[in-house]
Amino acid sequence: MKTTNKRKWLELIWVNKLLERYFDGRATEKEQYTIAHWNPEIGKDIAQDTLEPNEDTERIWKNIVAELHLTPKAPDKKMFQFYHYAVAASVILFISMSILFFKHTDQVETTQPKTHIVNSKSIPAGTDKAILTLEDGTEVVLTDHTNYNTNQVQSNGKQLVYNNLLPQQHTGAIQEIKYNYLTVPRGGQYYVKLADETEVWLNSESQLKFPTSFIAGKTRQVELVYGEAYFDVSPSSKHGGAKFKVNNQNQSIEVLGTEFNIKAYRDESKIYTTLVEGQVAVDFKNNHKDLIPNQKLTLNVLNHNVTIDHVDVQSEISWRDGLFYFKGDSLKDIMKIISRWYDVDVQFENKNLEEITFKGVLAKHQNLTEILEIIKNLSIIKSYNLYDKTLILN
C-alpha cells in the first residue's frame, strides 16, 4: 500500500481517538495541549506554558489541513474548529465537495423537527459474535462473553484460532478434510485464524466455509459464501508452495500470500475485490484478471461486466479498524451498511433521500441514535423514527 495514503488514514484515526480521549477526560497533558493548539477556546483552561508543540504535532496538523483541502495556517488561528456535537461523538465529517466547520461558541439555534425514538438504548453498536457450525452440524454460539475450547480450536469469545493437526508429510493416503462454517449475523463481526495461520476478519452478515486443517503441498481452499471478509493469507512458502484460493459462487481468487478484501453481499449485484498487498488472480466465467496493490475489481454479477480502479485501500477496509468511511456514497447504500451493523431494517419515507450523497468518517462504536443525530444535524435528513428494529427516515 502507498505509505502516504496509509499515513493520512492513520492520522485521521489518531485525531478521532484523541478527541474521544479528551472529551472522556482521559487525555494526557500533551494531548490536552494538542487540542488547545487546534482550538484555544476549548483548551484555554488546560494548556500549560511548559508544554511546547513538537515535530509530530506540527506534522500531523499540516497533514490534516492538506487532507481536508484547507489553506494552511498556524493552528492558533482557530482554523481547525469542531462543532461540539461532532467532536463529542468522535467523528470527522466532510460533506459533498465542501467541508463544514463551526465554532462551538457561535452556534445558531434552528428549529429541528421532533424525533420520535423508541427503545433507542436497545440498539447499541455491533459486537464480536458469530455461530460456529461444526462438521457434524453442531452449532456453537460465540459471543464476547463465552469461551469455547477443544484440542483443535480455541475461542475467547472475540476470536477463533485453529491448530493444524494433519501431518505435514504424508504417505499418499487420502486425508479426510472436514469443514466448519463461521456465520456472523447482522450486528456482529468476528476474527478467525485458520489452521494454516491465515487470518480472516468477517464483517456483519457474512459466512465463511473453511477446512479445519490443511494438507501440506495441496491448494488451500475456503469459500466466502456471502458477506465481506478481509484476508491476510499465510504465504505459500510456509506450506510447501501451496496456493490459497477463496471461492464464491460468482468468482474465484487465487493468491500466494497477500492481503485483500472481498465484499460479496447477497442483496447487492456487485462483488468488490480490493488488493492491499501482494498479487491476486481473479477468475470468473472463463475470464482472468490480475490485480496489483491499490486496485479494486468490481464484478457485476447480472451482466458480468468488470471494471478495475485504483483506490485508497484504507478507506475500503476501514470497517476492520472500527470506522465507517463514506466516499460520496448514496444514503441508500450507506443505510445498507448501517442496517447490517445495527441489525435494523431501514425505510425511506421520503424516497428522494435515497440518492443524497456525502462523504464522512464515523466511529462504529457509537450507538445508532448517535449516528442518526449526526446525520440529522448535518441536514441530510429532517427527522427519523425508530421503532424497535425498524428505522424510518424523512
BELHU-V733931 format. One record per residue. N is the residue number from 0. RES is the residue in one small letter. PHI is phi in degrees with one decimal (999 if undefined). PSI is psi in radians with two decimals (999 if undefined). Layout:
n=<N/N>
res=<RES/RES>
phi=<PHI/PHI>
psi=<PSI/PSI>
This chain:
n=<0/1/2/3/4/5/6/7/8/9/10/11/12/13/14/15/16/17/18/19/20/21/22/23/24/25/26/27/28/29/30/31/32/33/34/35/36/37/38/39/40/41/42/43/44/45/46/47/48/49/50/51/52/53/54/55/56/57/58/59/60/61/62/63/64/65/66/67/68/69/70/71/72/73/74/75/76/77/78/79/80/81/82/83/84/85/86/87/88/89/90/91/92/93/94/95/96/97/98/99/100/101/102/103/104/105/106/107/108/109/110/111/112/113/114/115/116/117/118/119/120/121/122/123/124/125/126/127/128/129/130/131/132/133/134/135/136/137/138/139/140/141/142/143/144/145/146/147/148/149/150/151/152/153/154/155/156/157/158/159/160/161/162/163/164/165/166/167/168/169/170/171/172/173/174/175/176/177/178/179/180/181/182/183/184/185/186/187/188/189/190/191/192/193/194/195/196/197/198/199/200/201/202/203/204/205/206/207/208/209/210/211/212/213/214/215/216/217/218/219/220/221/222/223/224/225/226/227/228/229/230/231/232/233/234/235/236/237/238/239/240/241/242/243/244/245/246/247/248/249/250/251/252/253/254/255/256/257/258/259/260/261/262/263/264/265/266/267/268/269/270/271/272/273/274/275/276/277/278/279/280/281/282/283/284/285/286/287/288/289/290/291/292/293/294/295/296/297/298/299/300/301/302/303/304/305/306/307/308/309/310/311/312/313/314/315/316/317/318/319/320/321/322/323/324/325/326/327/328/329/330/331/332/333/334/335/336/337/338/339/340/341/342/343/344/345/346/347/348/349/350/351/352/353/354/355/356/357/358/359/360/361/362/363/364/365/366/367/368/369/370/371/372/373/374/375/376/377/378/379/380/381/382/383/384/385/386/387/388/389/390/391/392/393>
res=<m/k/t/t/n/k/r/k/w/l/e/l/i/w/v/n/k/l/l/e/r/y/f/d/g/r/a/t/e/k/e/q/y/t/i/a/h/w/n/p/e/i/g/k/d/i/a/q/d/t/l/e/p/n/e/d/t/e/r/i/w/k/n/i/v/a/e/l/h/l/t/p/k/a/p/d/k/k/m/f/q/f/y/h/y/a/v/a/a/s/v/i/l/f/i/s/m/s/i/l/f/f/k/h/t/d/q/v/e/t/t/q/p/k/t/h/i/v/n/s/k/s/i/p/a/g/t/d/k/a/i/l/t/l/e/d/g/t/e/v/v/l/t/d/h/t/n/y/n/t/n/q/v/q/s/n/g/k/q/l/v/y/n/n/l/l/p/q/q/h/t/g/a/i/q/e/i/k/y/n/y/l/t/v/p/r/g/g/q/y/y/v/k/l/a/d/e/t/e/v/w/l/n/s/e/s/q/l/k/f/p/t/s/f/i/a/g/k/t/r/q/v/e/l/v/y/g/e/a/y/f/d/v/s/p/s/s/k/h/g/g/a/k/f/k/v/n/n/q/n/q/s/i/e/v/l/g/t/e/f/n/i/k/a/y/r/d/e/s/k/i/y/t/t/l/v/e/g/q/v/a/v/d/f/k/n/n/h/k/d/l/i/p/n/q/k/l/t/l/n/v/l/n/h/n/v/t/i/d/h/v/d/v/q/s/e/i/s/w/r/d/g/l/f/y/f/k/g/d/s/l/k/d/i/m/k/i/i/s/r/w/y/d/v/d/v/q/f/e/n/k/n/l/e/e/i/t/f/k/g/v/l/a/k/h/q/n/l/t/e/i/l/e/i/i/k/n/l/s/i/i/k/s/y/n/l/y/d/k/t/l/i/l/n>
phi=<999/-71.0/-61.7/-63.3/-62.4/-65.3/-63.5/-61.2/-64.4/-63.8/-69.2/-63.8/-63.6/-60.0/-61.7/-56.4/-71.8/-62.6/-63.9/-63.5/-64.9/-62.5/-76.2/-88.7/78.0/-108.4/-74.5/-76.1/-60.4/-66.4/-68.0/-62.4/-65.1/-61.5/-61.9/-61.7/-64.0/-75.5/-138.1/-57.5/-63.5/-86.1/-119.7/-64.3/-84.3/-118.1/-64.3/-106.6/-63.7/-79.2/-90.8/-124.4/-64.8/-104.5/-62.4/-63.5/-59.1/-65.0/-65.0/-64.4/-58.6/-62.8/-69.3/-66.2/-59.0/-66.0/-61.7/-92.9/59.2/-101.4/-78.0/-59.9/-141.7/-64.0/-56.1/-77.3/-89.6/62.7/-76.2/-92.2/-102.1/-114.8/-64.4/-63.9/-70.8/-69.9/-66.1/-59.7/-89.2/51.7/-141.5/-116.4/-122.1/-134.4/-100.6/49.5/-100.9/-125.5/-119.4/-106.7/-120.6/-131.7/-77.1/-67.2/-90.8/-118.9/-68.9/-103.5/-75.5/-128.5/-86.6/-100.2/-61.1/-67.9/-110.6/-94.5/-125.4/-120.9/54.3/-61.5/-69.1/-85.0/-119.6/-79.8/-65.1/-63.3/-134.9/-77.3/-157.8/-166.1/-119.6/-96.7/-104.3/-79.4/-61.9/-92.5/92.7/-64.8/-106.1/-116.9/-82.9/-110.3/-133.7/-74.9/-114.8/-124.8/-116.9/-142.2/-139.5/-133.5/-74.7/-109.8/-146.0/-130.5/-139.7/-100.0/97.7/-109.6/-152.3/-125.5/-128.4/-102.1/-108.7/-87.8/-93.2/-75.3/-65.4/-69.6/-117.2/-133.0/-93.2/103.7/-65.9/-69.0/-94.9/-81.0/-99.8/-105.8/-118.3/-117.1/-119.9/-117.6/-112.6/-102.3/-78.1/-60.2/82.1/-139.5/-156.3/-161.4/-119.5/-136.8/-106.0/-74.4/-64.8/-92.0/77.3/-69.0/-103.1/-133.0/-107.6/-105.3/-86.7/-57.6/54.0/-135.7/-141.2/-122.2/-106.5/-151.7/-75.4/-76.2/-157.1/-124.3/-101.2/-58.1/86.9/-96.4/-55.0/-88.7/-125.9/-131.5/-130.9/-86.2/-62.3/-165.6/99.2/-130.7/-147.9/-108.6/-113.2/-117.4/-84.5/-65.2/-63.0/-62.8/-62.7/-89.5/-134.3/61.0/81.9/-66.4/-77.6/-124.2/-124.6/-115.7/-100.0/-142.1/-62.8/-112.0/-160.4/-134.8/-120.2/-113.8/-138.0/-101.4/167.8/-168.1/-124.9/-156.6/-124.6/-123.3/-122.5/-142.3/-81.4/-68.3/-95.0/-123.6/-89.7/-126.3/-113.8/-115.5/-119.6/-117.2/-94.8/-95.0/-141.3/88.6/-152.7/-133.5/-118.2/-106.6/-116.7/-161.7/46.2/65.8/-109.2/-139.5/-134.2/-99.9/-114.0/-115.5/-52.9/74.9/-112.5/-124.8/-99.8/-112.4/-110.3/-85.4/-75.7/-83.4/-117.4/65.4/-70.8/-131.0/-129.5/-125.6/-127.6/-84.1/-136.1/-84.8/-63.6/-63.8/-71.7/-71.4/-111.8/-61.4/-58.4/-69.8/-96.4/81.9/-133.7/-96.7/-123.5/-107.1/-121.7/85.7/-73.0/-74.7/-63.2/-62.6/-69.4/-63.2/-70.2/-64.8/-67.5/-60.7/-64.0/-70.4/-73.9/-102.7/54.9/-131.4/-100.2/-111.0/-124.4/-102.4/-69.4/-106.1/-64.5/-64.7/-67.9/-58.2/-96.9/-66.3/-117.4/-158.6/-112.3/175.6/-123.4/-124.7/-83.5/-73.0/-76.7/-71.2/-76.4/-62.4/-62.0/-62.6/-62.3/-65.2/-64.5/-62.4/-63.1/-68.7/-65.3/-89.6/63.9/-76.9/-124.6/-85.7/-159.4/-145.8/-123.7/-120.8/-114.8/51.7/-106.2/-119.6/-112.1/-113.5/-105.0/-141.7>
psi=<2.71/2.29/-0.67/-0.81/-0.74/-0.70/-0.80/-0.73/-0.77/-0.59/-0.65/-0.71/-0.72/-0.80/-0.78/-0.83/-0.60/-0.82/-0.65/-0.76/-0.66/-0.85/-0.27/-0.06/0.36/0.08/2.51/3.03/-0.73/-0.66/-0.67/-0.68/-0.67/-0.74/-0.79/-0.61/-0.64/-0.76/1.58/-0.50/-0.74/-0.21/0.16/-0.47/-0.18/-0.27/2.38/2.43/-0.44/-0.23/2.39/2.53/2.43/-3.13/-0.64/-0.75/-0.83/-0.73/-0.77/-0.73/-0.84/-0.69/-0.63/-0.76/-0.77/-0.71/-0.65/0.15/0.72/2.81/2.11/2.28/2.90/2.43/-0.51/0.13/0.18/0.53/-0.67/1.35/2.43/2.30/2.40/-0.59/-0.56/-0.72/-0.82/-0.51/0.09/1.11/2.49/2.07/2.41/2.07/2.41/-2.23/0.04/2.92/2.28/2.07/2.49/2.45/2.22/-0.26/-0.12/0.66/2.49/2.18/2.28/2.72/2.00/2.51/2.56/2.48/2.21/2.13/2.25/2.16/0.72/-0.56/-0.27/0.01/1.29/3.13/2.80/2.89/3.08/1.89/2.61/2.95/2.14/2.11/2.04/2.98/-0.43/0.12/-0.11/2.36/2.30/2.09/2.15/2.15/3.04/0.07/0.07/2.68/2.56/2.12/2.30/-3.08/-0.13/-0.49/2.54/2.48/2.31/0.24/-0.42/-0.31/2.83/2.23/2.17/2.64/2.45/1.88/-0.20/2.48/2.50/-0.47/2.26/2.86/0.15/-0.13/2.51/2.18/2.31/2.16/2.19/2.57/2.52/2.79/2.40/2.01/2.11/2.09/3.05/2.46/0.32/3.00/2.79/2.71/2.39/2.38/2.04/3.01/-0.37/0.12/0.19/2.36/2.38/2.26/2.15/2.32/3.09/2.58/1.00/2.70/2.33/2.29/2.27/2.66/2.58/-0.26/2.87/2.68/2.28/2.32/-0.25/2.51/2.27/2.11/2.36/2.92/2.15/1.70/-0.77/2.87/-2.68/2.42/2.51/2.24/2.29/1.69/2.31/2.27/2.61/-0.43/-0.36/-0.07/0.77/0.51/0.09/2.27/2.97/2.31/2.41/2.02/2.61/2.79/-0.29/-0.21/2.93/2.41/2.20/2.31/2.83/-0.57/1.92/-3.14/2.27/2.89/2.39/2.29/1.95/1.23/2.60/-0.48/0.26/2.52/0.02/2.57/2.31/2.18/2.04/2.18/2.20/-0.90/2.67/-2.49/2.44/2.72/2.20/2.18/2.40/2.30/0.86/0.29/2.71/2.23/2.34/2.43/2.60/2.86/2.51/0.33/2.54/2.22/2.24/2.09/2.09/1.96/-0.21/-0.75/0.01/0.32/2.55/2.36/2.60/2.16/2.64/2.31/2.90/1.79/-0.50/-0.59/-0.53/-0.50/0.32/-0.49/-0.55/-0.45/0.22/0.48/2.59/2.23/1.94/2.34/0.94/0.42/2.69/2.70/-0.52/-0.81/-0.65/-0.70/-0.38/-0.74/-0.77/-0.74/-0.63/-0.73/-0.62/0.02/0.99/2.78/2.33/2.30/2.43/1.90/-0.62/1.82/-0.39/-0.38/-0.44/-0.59/0.03/2.34/2.60/2.87/2.58/2.84/2.15/2.56/2.26/-0.27/-0.21/2.62/2.97/-0.67/-0.69/-0.74/-0.79/-0.66/-0.67/-0.83/-0.70/-0.77/-0.34/0.14/0.40/-0.68/2.73/-0.69/2.94/2.62/2.25/1.89/1.81/-1.87/0.31/2.20/2.17/2.16/2.48/999>
